Amino acid sequence: MRPSAHDTVVRSISGRPELRHVTQVREWRIERSMDASGFVLSITGPDGQSQCFFVADTDASDIGEVLRRQAVWDDPNGDLLAQ
């Protein structure tokens, strides 16, 4: 298992590899906002620190679509979405 904070290389939007310092997620939750059209995404790291983000409905939909596509792309059989 990787340490809770480490460096990893990602492919940036430009297509070039970039080094990022990342932290493992210990806990996450998504809750519907009661006063706006969107969600609150709460992420807690291994040290117990938490950060909350407001995600508008359209962004949440886009994020979901990207995650679905990535899951199929990573799974050579495409089994993750076959259910």
N, C-alpha and C positions, 0 to 999 in steps of 0.2 A: 504494500500500500504506500502511496506517496505521502510525504510529509504534508501537514495541513497548509503550509504556505510554500510555494515553489515557483520556479520560472518554467514557462512553457512557451513553445513557439506556435503561433497561429498564422493562418493565411489571412492577411488583411483584406479590406475591401479593394485595395489596389491590386491584389493578387500576389503581393510580395510577402514573404515570411517576416513576422515581427515577434520579438520577444516580449512576453507579458508576465508580470508578477501576479500570481493568482492565489486564492485561498479556497480551500475545500468548503463546501456548504454542509453545515451540521443539520440544519433544519430549514424548511421553507414552507410558506403557506400563501394561498391566494384567497383574498376575501373581496366580495362585491362592495364597492363604495355606495353608501346610502345617500349621498348628496351630490353625486356627479355620475356621469356615464363612463364607468370604468371600474378598474380593480385596483386593489392594493396588494402588491407583492412584497412580502416580508421575508428577508433572508438573514439567517443567523449563522455566524462563522463558528469555528471550533473553540474560539476564545470566549464565546458567549455574547460578543458584540452583534447588534442587530441593526439592519438598515431597511427602511421601508420605501417603496417606490410606487407612485401613482402611475398606472398604465391605462391609457384611454382604450375604449372598446376596439377601435380600428387597429391600434398598435398591438393589442392582445391577440386579435385575429391574425395579424401578420406574423407575430411571434409563434403562434400555434402552427401556422402553415409552414414556416421555416423549420420548426422542430420536426414536423411530420415528414417533410422532404428529407431532412438530414437523417432521420431514423431509417428511411427506406434506402437512402444512398449508402449508409454504413452497413446495412444488412444485405448481403449479396443475394439472399433468397427473397427479400421483400416481405418476410414473415411478420414483421412487427405491425403492419397495417392490414394484414389479411383477416384479422378477427372481426 
